[in-house]
Amino acid sequence: MFERVAREFMVEISARNKLPFFVEDIGRWWSKGEEIDIVAINREKKKALLMEVKWSNLNEREVNRIMRELTNKSGPKSIQRYQKY
């Protein structure tokens, strides 16, 4: 449910031009046991915003670990052709 609310929020702020690009499509990505909570893309501009959604307060160490994991997951062929944010 929290991820769905986060996706709806991303659609809303995209409509207000508060993201680096207008979001044309948004959803979840998964493959071979890997998952990215939210992938927002603009196919025309070849840009993607990758997000992990957490329902807790995180310290800097935990945030850095999650960012490293997200970076490692951001290489699948289905989103390789996009500039990632």
VMD Tcl script that draws the C-alpha trace (Angstrom):
set ca {
  {0.00 0.00 0.00}
  {2.81 2.44 0.89}
  {4.50 1.84 -2.48}
  {1.22 2.57 -4.26}
  {0.90 5.87 -2.39}
  {4.50 6.70 -3.32}
  {3.78 6.00 -7.00}
  {0.69 8.23 -6.88}
  {2.79 10.97 -5.26}
  {5.38 10.70 -8.04}
  {2.66 11.06 -10.69}
  {1.36 14.16 -8.90}
  {4.74 15.88 -8.60}
  {5.54 15.00 -12.20}
  {2.35 16.76 -13.27}
  {3.59 19.82 -11.35}
  {6.97 19.70 -13.17}
  {8.86 18.96 -9.95}
  {10.92 16.10 -11.42}
  {13.83 16.19 -13.89}
  {11.41 15.00 -16.59}
  {7.71 14.32 -17.16}
  {6.79 10.77 -16.13}
  {5.09 8.86 -18.95}
  {4.97 5.50 -17.21}
  {5.49 4.36 -13.64}
  {5.56 0.97 -11.97}
  {7.65 -1.68 -10.31}
  {10.49 -3.63 -11.90}
  {11.62 -7.13 -11.02}
  {13.67 -9.86 -12.59}
  {15.51 -12.92 -11.31}
  {14.95 -12.11 -7.63}
  {15.84 -8.42 -8.00}
  {13.26 -5.69 -7.47}
  {13.13 -1.91 -7.79}
  {10.12 -0.47 -5.96}
  {9.41 2.37 -8.39}
  {10.66 3.00 -11.90}
  {9.34 6.18 -13.49}
  {10.27 6.65 -17.14}
  {10.03 8.99 -20.07}
  {10.52 6.92 -23.21}
  {10.88 9.89 -25.55}
  {13.69 11.49 -23.53}
  {15.15 8.09 -22.53}
  {15.20 8.98 -18.81}
  {14.36 6.86 -15.78}
  {13.96 7.65 -12.09}
  {14.68 4.62 -9.89}
  {13.41 4.57 -6.31}
  {13.35 2.33 -3.29}
  {10.50 2.99 -0.87}
  {11.08 2.41 2.84}
  {8.61 2.75 5.67}
  {11.12 3.62 8.38}
  {13.71 6.15 9.44}
  {17.14 5.20 8.12}
  {20.56 6.25 9.24}
  {23.21 7.38 6.77}
  {24.86 3.97 6.65}
  {21.57 2.25 5.77}
  {20.82 4.86 3.08}
  {24.27 4.38 1.53}
  {23.78 0.59 1.49}
  {20.38 0.93 -0.19}
  {21.83 3.35 -2.76}
  {24.63 0.89 -3.60}
  {22.11 -1.93 -3.98}
  {19.88 0.24 -6.20}
  {22.87 1.17 -8.36}
  {23.73 -2.53 -8.75}
  {20.13 -3.31 -9.74}
  {19.96 -0.48 -12.29}
  {21.79 -2.32 -15.04}
  {19.18 -4.65 -16.53}
  {18.79 -4.53 -20.29}
  {15.19 -3.34 -20.02}
  {16.33 -0.02 -18.50}
  {19.98 0.19 -19.64}
  {19.16 2.57 -22.47}
  {17.77 5.19 -20.09}
  {19.64 7.96 -18.29}
  {19.05 7.19 -14.61}
  {18.32 9.55 -11.73}
}
mol new
graphics top color blue
foreach p $ca { graphics top sphere $p radius 0.5 }
foreach p [lrange $ca 0 end-1] q [lrange $ca 1 end] { graphics top cylinder $p $q radius 0.2 }
display resetview
